Amino acid sequence: MATKAEMITAVADRAGTDKKSAEAVLGAFFDYSAEQVKSGEKVTWPGFGTFSMGERGARKGRNPQTGETIKIKKSRSIKLSTSAPMKAWLLTAGKKRK
């Protein structure tokens, strides 16, 4: 898993800019994306995917330590639906590792 520092360094190197600028741009992108998704909009990056709101209804679960049935509240999260080109790339990348 890449850390925030590793991501900033990689983006700065690839964009030919300094780390401070790369961090500011990445921060702005994630802030903007989160704000849009929270307001019910989708954020699409062609060739990569679409960020949107994911909702999960309330449900019953089980405490793994006690086996007791518990209530799990409904929740929301940001989900990523990958684009067709990204899916194809991931399938190709997975085959090369085997």
Buried (B, 14 or more C-beta within 10 A) or exposed (E): EEEEEEEBBEBBEEEEEEEEEBBEBBEEEEEEBEEBBEEEEEBEEEEEBBBBBEEEEEEEEEEEEEEEEEEEEEEEEBEBEBBEEBEEBEEEEEEEEE
